[in-house]
Amino acid sequence: MEGAIADVRASGGTIAYVRVGFTEADWDAIPATNKSFAPMAQHRLQLPRW
């Protein structure tokens, strides 16, 4: 990852970081049919920080 970031910066690109956080109400609002987030919501998983 460091190499990719360095390459982008060397080429004049911009690196953006996004952090996603969920409250208990957010977790509860995720429908079971949501294929992306439902498995994470079921266990209140936290995504890794890079």
C-alpha positions as CSV (number, residue, x, y, z in Angstrom):
1,M,0.0,0.0,0.0
2,E,2.8,2.4,0.8
3,G,4.3,1.9,-2.6
4,A,1.0,2.6,-4.4
5,I,0.4,5.7,-2.3
6,A,4.0,6.9,-3.1
7,D,3.5,6.3,-6.8
8,V,0.2,8.2,-6.9
9,R,1.7,11.1,-5.0
10,A,4.8,11.1,-7.3
11,S,2.5,11.4,-10.2
12,G,0.8,14.4,-8.7
13,G,-2.2,12.5,-7.5
14,T,-4.1,13.1,-4.3
15,I,-4.7,10.5,-1.6
16,A,-8.0,10.7,0.3
17,Y,-8.8,8.7,3.4
18,V,-12.4,7.9,4.4
19,R,-13.5,6.6,7.8
20,V,-16.9,5.0,8.1
21,G,-18.4,4.7,11.6
22,F,-21.7,3.3,12.6
23,T,-23.8,4.1,15.7
24,E,-26.0,1.4,17.2
25,A,-29.0,3.0,15.4
26,D,-27.1,2.8,12.1
27,W,-26.4,-0.9,12.7
28,D,-30.0,-1.6,13.5
29,A,-31.2,0.2,10.4
30,I,-29.3,-2.0,8.0
31,P,-31.8,-4.4,6.4
32,A,-31.0,-8.1,6.4
33,T,-31.4,-8.0,2.6
34,N,-28.4,-5.6,2.2
35,K,-25.7,-8.0,0.8
36,S,-22.8,-5.6,1.5
37,F,-23.5,-4.6,5.1
38,A,-25.9,-7.1,6.6
39,P,-23.2,-9.7,7.5
40,M,-21.1,-7.0,9.2
41,A,-24.2,-5.5,11.0
42,Q,-25.1,-8.9,12.4
43,H,-21.8,-9.0,14.3
44,R,-21.2,-5.2,14.6
45,L,-17.9,-5.7,12.8
46,Q,-15.4,-2.9,12.6
47,L,-13.5,-2.6,9.3
48,P,-9.7,-2.6,9.6
49,R,-7.8,0.7,9.7
50,W,-5.1,1.1,7.2
